[in-house]
Amino acid sequence: MAKLSITDLDLTGKKVFIRVDFNVPIDNVKVTDDTRIRAALPTIKYAKEHGARIVLASHLGRPKGKVDPKYSLSPVAKQLSTLLEEQVELAPDCIGPDVKKMVDALTDGQVLLLENLRFHAQEEKNDEQFSRELASLVDLYVNDAFGTAHRAHASTVGMTRFVSQAAAGLLMQKELEYLGKVLSDPEHPFVVILGGAKVSDKIEIIENLLKSADSLLIGGAMAYTFLKAKGLPIGQSLVELDKLELAKNLEKHARQRGVKLELPSDHVVVDKSDQEAAPKTLAISATRPGQAGLDIGPETVKRFSAEIEQAKMVLWNGPMGMFELKPFDRGTVAVARAVASSSATSIVGGGDSVAAVTEAGIADKITHISTGGGASLEFLSGVELPGVAALTDK
């Protein structure tokens, strides 16, 4: 379903509420990673160039509906000021007469950042009165926070009923375009790479993408549930014993649909009974009872890379091993490089996968890096996101 875009709006002289995702890590009074702030810049700059009077709103952390200085957006306002090369004021709150005065005083192209939405419990409750108060500040609404689109909160859903038009920002639009293509019109061969700890976290995605994928490459700890379901030895590797039947059924569905479901053939293991022993690379079939796999091995990397190389579209979510601990990041980084060197349209999501392409220095070679987190997972599972559904249809 096509939704209204910020590019469809007449912004000149209009007060525009832009819901952004500035939920960034802060150390004392300094933003330590401004990726999400930078991701919102195209939309903010577009609104500025078209004469909008811009009211930015975001949550930060979990203050539980109370004012907590630790979660103030003050450091974000400073970092945004630096990035925009102009002073961005921080309002003392996100609603109320003082905030309304500040909004009404904005001039064309000027930016105001509201204080943390979650200082009010009504935000997460999608309270109607709170939604009305937010909407009363502005003329138009834009949602550029795809990462919060799976939450039906006042600033993502409630207030859209009380504005004349609710549109997607440029980042939101890009997410919907690429992730939507994955679901409705992928280029073939379409290769899906899934990793992470649990099959249970990705059940719906696997089931949904089996409808359109040509190959499904499974790594990370979740692979061991599939391997054990096939009767292979996995030693003390992580496994979801209550999901073995599910793994068998998913593999059966893949066969029925003609989807290649590829699992690791070798892995890097540690010996749980001998903490001093160096990690070893061996075939899955050679795994001994005291060993636990923490990364895919070179033979698996080679097989997965060959699948990726012939793809026209690649979707990757989740690491291939214990990525956060060297040397068990090698499989994940190798997959990142394979995705980057492929000529395929590539879409990468999930914290560790994004970290891997960044660490490997090839983020600029990825077609689209999703900022969605949980929203991406739900969208790819075929769930309609409340924050998207609430936007005005074209």
Protein Blocks (a to p, Z undefined) as FASTA:
>chain_A
ZZddfklpcfehpacdddddfbbcdehjacfblklmmmmmmmmmmmmmnopacdddddeh
jeoopacfklpcklmmmmmmmmnopacdddfbfbdjklmmmmmmpcehiacddddfklpm
klmnopaklmmmmmmmpmbdcdfbfklmmpccfklmmmmmmcfbdcddfklmmmmmmmmm
mmmmcccddddddedjblklmmmmmmmmmmmpmbdcdedjklmmmmmmnopaehjaccdf
klmmmmmmmmmmmmmnopacdddfbdcdddfklmkbccddddfklpcfkbccfbdcfklm
mmmmmmmmmpcbdcdeddfbjfklccklmmmmmmmmmmmmpmbdcddedjklmmmmmmno
pmmmpfbacfklmmmmmmmnopacfklmmpccZZ
